[in-house]
Amino acid sequence: MTLRRVTLLRHGRTEYNAGGRMQGHLDTQLTEEGRGQAAAAAPLLAGLPFDRIVSSDLSRAYDTAATVAAATGLPLSVDKRLRETHLGEWQGRTVADIETDDPGAIAAWRSDPRWTPPGGESRVDVVARALPVVEELDTAYAGDLDERSVLLVAHGGVIAGMVCGLLDLPEVAWPVIGGMGNAKWAVVARRDDHPRWRLSGYNIGA
């Protein structure tokens, strides 16, 4: 076991974030503030010993990752499995509008990882597609003599779900892992004598 640390960075702020709109798979762009958040996070992350940076293919994540990659000097690869939750009919709508049309739906979605927005995917679905990214990196580094660390740049829902999956939390406990601020990150790590992933930090950032 040589993959010792996984850092999961959320993208910077977008206009949809500012307006309380659901993004999901919509390819929204960073605002000027979001680009500034990425620029502020980059030197902090550049001080950590990453071996690889992998990003969601959606622009808001990729552009955030590119800023960090430039500061670290590492190449940037893309994996679309790190995309945000597909929110189906909710994409592009505000939380308030959804609540008006379907009272209680947002609360149900936030409290039950198997609850699925109309035409979308559940948090369980998201973890099933995203967690193999870490598992494949773990396999790729198996047998290396050096300890390895990777940075994954993604989205709030994906990050919360992946943290739950890596920690092997029971689904009933998943809602205790809350939201992630823009351009903030989570860290999970493990040791030779304690091979399970442990949460080292959450919502870290400038």
C-alpha positions, 0 to 999 in steps of 0.5 A: 500500500503506497497511496497514502493521501487523497485530497479532494478540491472543490471548484471555485465559485460560479454564477450558478453558485451565487444564484443558488441554482443547481448545476449538476452536469451543466458546464458552468464557468468560474466567476472572477471571484471563483478564479480568485479563489482558485488562485488563492488555493493554488500556492497552499496546495502547491506546498503539498507533495502531490504525485498526480492531479486529476480533474472532472472534465467540467469547466469549473473544475478543470479551470480550477485544477489548471490553476493549481497544476500551474503552481505545482508544475504537475501535469493535469489529467481528466476523468469524467467520472469525477463530474458532479451528481447528475440532477436531471430535471433540477439542473438550472433551477433554483432550490426555491423553485424546486421546493415550490413545485415539490415541497420536501424534495430537497430535504429528502434528497439531502437526507437520503443518499438513495433519493434520486432527483427526477431524471438524475442520479442518487448520491449512491450512484455517484459514489459507485462511478467516482470511487473507482478513480481512487481504487484504480490509482491505488492499484497503479501505485501498488508496490511502489516504494515511495508513499504517494499522494493525489489531488482530485478536483471535483464538485461538492456533491461528489466530494462529500459522497467520495469521502463517505465511500472512502471512510466506508460509512454506513449510508444512514450516516452519509448526511453528516458529511456536509457541504464544501465551500468553493475552492476548499478541500478535504483530505483522507489518509492512511498508514501501513499500520492502519490501512483504512482511510481516515478523515484528516481534514474537511472544508480546508482552505484559504 
